[in-house]
Amino acid sequence: MASVAAAGEGPYNLRSDGKPGIDGYIGDFRLGPAVFTLYCLGTHPADAARITEFLVDVDDSAGPRECCRFTDDSDGVAEWARTWQDDPWCPEILKRCRGLIAAHGKGEEGSARWRPTG
């Protein structure tokens, strides 16, 4: 899995949108030769439903690029980057992201919120 760099480690751990890779980091996973990283972008203040938006970046050694954005809204539809539209990996990517979100919410081992005890 990819490691999270500290904020002072320079411009090397950036999200595809240019923000630091530690901002909203939930987790990552490998699929084939690529590493997918999931970030929580938060909620929109004007949104009464408190729908959370997520960003999925992909890095296949060419630097992070946006793969997809989706929300936790049950009626929401994932917005795939043009190069990922209709890719056969799309359902698996979303499945793994939802698993990371669930593990993160519970603070399970391996999640960004998990802290060892003792």
URWO-V522226 format. One record per residue. N is the residue number from 1. D_CENTER is the distance of its C-alpha to the mean C-alpha in whole Angstrom. Layout:
BEGIN
N&D_CENTER / N&D_CENTER
END
This chain:
BEGIN
1&13 / 2&12 / 3&13 / 4&13 / 5&15 / 6&17 / 7&18 / 8&21 / 9&20 / 10&21 / 11&19 / 12&17 / 13&14 / 14&12 / 15&9 / 16&11 / 17&12 / 18&14 / 19&13 / 20&13 / 21&10 / 22&11 / 23&10 / 24&8 / 25&7 / 26&6 / 27&6 / 28&7 / 29&9 / 30&12 / 31&14 / 32&17 / 33&17 / 34&13 / 35&11 / 36&7 / 37&4 / 38&1 / 39&3 / 40&6 / 41&9 / 42&12 / 43&15 / 44&17 / 45&21 / 46&23 / 47&21 / 48&23 / 49&21 / 50&18 / 51&16 / 52&12 / 53&10 / 54&6 / 55&5 / 56&4 / 57&6 / 58&9 / 59&12 / 60&15 / 61&17 / 62&17 / 63&15 / 64&11 / 65&12 / 66&10 / 67&10 / 68&9 / 69&9 / 70&10 / 71&11 / 72&13 / 73&16 / 74&18 / 75&19 / 76&16 / 77&16 / 78&13 / 79&13 / 80&13 / 81&14 / 82&18 / 83&17 / 84&15 / 85&17 / 86&19 / 87&18 / 88&19 / 89&15 / 90&14 / 91&15 / 92&14 / 93&10 / 94&10 / 95&12 / 96&10 / 97&7 / 98&10 / 99&11 / 100&9 / 101&9 / 102&13 / 103&13 / 104&11 / 105&14 / 106&17 / 107&16 / 108&17 / 109&17 / 110&14 / 111&12 / 112&11 / 113&14 / 114&16 / 115&20 / 116&23 / 117&26 / 118&29
END
